[in-house]
Amino acid sequence: AEKVSSLGKDWHKFCLKCERCNKTLTPGGHAEHDGKPFCHKPCYATLFGPKGM
C-alpha cells in the first residue's frame, strides 16, 4: 500500500481521513486537533472555529 506522512506519522494513503466525515485527505492539506486529522471546511471550522458563523 502507498504510504504518506502527515502529523509526524506514516499513514496508508487511504487511511488519512477526516475524523468527522471520513473524507480522504492529502498530506499538508488538512487541519489537525489533538493529533487527529480533519478537513478544513466544514468539519474543523464547525468543530473548532469561531462560533456564530
N, C-alpha and C positions, 0 to 999 in steps of 0.2 A: 504494500500500500504506500502511496505517496505520503511524505512527511512534510509538515510545515512547522515553523517555530513562531510562537506568539506568547506573550505574557511570561516569558522566561521558561517556557516549556515546549516540548515537541508534541505535536498532535498529528493524528491521521488526518489527511486533508478534509475528509467529510465529517470528522468529529468536532471540528472547530465550529460550533454553532451557538447562536444566541440562547442564553439560559431561559429566556422568557418565551420566544416564539419559534425556536428551533431553526431559524434561517441560517443557512451555511454562510460563514464569514470568511474574509480574507485576512491574512496577517497584516497588522497595521491599519486595517480598515474597519475597526470596531472600537467600542468603548470597553472599559473594564471596571468592575466593582467587586471588592473582596476577592480578587484573583479569578473572577469568572467573567467570560466574555458576554457582551450584549451588543446588539445592533444599535447604532446611534439614535436613529429615529425609526419607529416611535418608542421602542422599548426603554432604552436608557433615559431618554428625555422624559418619558412618562413616569418612570420609577424614581429617578434621582435628580431630575432637573428642577428648575424653579416652578413653584406651584402657581396655578391660576392661568396657565397658558392654554 
